[in-house]
Amino acid sequence: MITNITRNELIERLDSGCELALVEALPSTSYNQARLPGAINIPPDQISELAATLLPDKTAEIIVYSASLACLHSQEAANELGELGYQNVRNYAGGKKDWFEAGLRIEVI
């Protein structure tokens, strides 16, 4: 079962320098506009095609996020990663909306 991670837990993990993969499960147009620091993009309809290449270590900590609590892409992506054999996947359900509203640092192209 995939568990959730809160914004504060995610900040703590990022600030401590933990090795993790932060995955934005939204279309590339959304990812290219702005994203959480260090995030990679795996669009929700490309999880099975891109996961093995972008996430080669199935034991690594992976945190998936999408747009907001109302957007289910991150939960669906996290579930699919779990089905593909990834063992340490968590969902940041608040997603970009929660992060942006808190005024936290973002990356843009």
VMD Tcl script that draws the C-alpha trace (Angstrom):
set ca {
  {0.00 0.00 0.00}
  {1.25 3.47 -0.91}
  {1.50 5.92 1.96}
  {1.29 9.69 1.85}
  {4.01 12.15 2.79}
  {3.22 15.62 4.10}
  {4.75 18.85 2.86}
  {6.76 19.19 6.08}
  {8.06 15.62 5.81}
  {9.04 16.24 2.19}
  {10.85 19.46 3.11}
  {12.68 17.59 5.85}
  {13.72 14.81 3.44}
  {14.94 17.33 0.84}
  {16.75 19.55 3.37}
  {18.55 16.59 4.91}
  {20.02 15.63 1.54}
  {18.39 12.21 1.50}
  {18.75 10.25 -1.69}
  {15.31 10.21 -3.24}
  {13.60 10.57 -6.58}
  {10.96 13.27 -6.74}
  {8.56 12.55 -9.60}
  {6.00 14.93 -11.08}
  {3.18 12.84 -12.53}
  {1.72 15.50 -14.80}
  {2.00 16.20 -18.53}
  {5.27 17.77 -19.63}
  {3.58 21.11 -20.34}
  {2.78 21.46 -16.64}
  {6.24 20.26 -15.60}
  {7.90 22.77 -17.93}
  {5.98 25.69 -16.40}
  {7.20 25.09 -12.84}
  {8.13 22.16 -10.65}
  {9.38 21.22 -7.22}
  {13.17 21.44 -6.85}
  {14.98 18.46 -8.35}
  {11.84 16.80 -9.71}
  {11.84 14.65 -12.81}
  {8.81 14.31 -15.05}
  {7.02 11.07 -15.77}
  {3.64 11.88 -17.33}
  {0.84 9.73 -15.92}
  {0.26 7.90 -19.19}
  {3.95 7.00 -19.54}
  {4.78 5.43 -16.17}
  {5.28 1.90 -17.48}
  {7.35 3.09 -20.47}
  {9.67 5.49 -18.61}
  {10.01 4.11 -15.08}
  {12.72 1.54 -15.80}
  {14.92 4.14 -17.51}
  {14.33 7.10 -15.17}
  {14.01 5.08 -11.95}
  {16.40 2.13 -12.33}
  {16.65 1.33 -8.59}
  {13.46 -0.34 -7.42}
  {14.52 0.00 -3.78}
  {15.13 3.78 -3.91}
  {12.84 6.21 -2.12}
  {10.42 7.69 -4.65}
  {8.02 10.52 -3.90}
  {5.34 11.23 -6.49}
  {3.25 14.39 -6.72}
  {0.81 15.99 -9.12}
  {-1.32 19.15 -9.15}
  {-3.31 19.07 -5.91}
  {-5.39 16.98 -3.53}
  {-8.14 16.90 -6.15}
  {-5.78 15.52 -8.80}
  {-5.42 11.75 -8.64}
  {-2.48 11.43 -11.05}
  {0.09 11.11 -8.26}
  {-1.82 8.40 -6.42}
  {-2.42 6.49 -9.63}
  {1.25 6.84 -10.63}
  {2.41 5.75 -7.18}
  {0.14 2.71 -7.34}
  {1.42 1.82 -10.81}
  {5.04 2.12 -9.63}
  {4.20 -0.20 -6.76}
  {2.71 -2.69 -9.21}
  {5.92 -2.46 -11.25}
  {7.89 -3.60 -8.20}
  {9.07 -0.31 -6.71}
  {9.29 -0.89 -2.98}
  {9.56 2.56 -1.39}
  {7.00 4.83 -3.06}
  {5.13 7.63 -1.29}
  {2.55 10.11 -2.50}
  {2.71 13.85 -1.81}
  {-1.03 14.33 -2.22}
  {-1.02 18.11 -1.74}
  {1.15 18.43 -4.83}
  {2.11 21.63 -6.57}
  {-0.82 23.62 -5.20}
  {0.14 22.90 -1.58}
  {3.83 23.60 -2.30}
  {3.19 26.86 -4.18}
  {0.67 28.14 -1.62}
  {3.28 27.64 1.10}
  {5.60 29.93 -0.88}
  {8.32 27.33 -1.21}
  {11.10 27.37 -3.80}
  {10.24 26.15 -7.29}
  {12.21 25.53 -10.46}
  {11.30 27.00 -13.83}
  {12.94 26.74 -17.23}
}
mol new
graphics top color blue
foreach p $ca { graphics top sphere $p radius 0.5 }
foreach p [lrange $ca 0 end-1] q [lrange $ca 1 end] { graphics top cylinder $p $q radius 0.2 }
display resetview
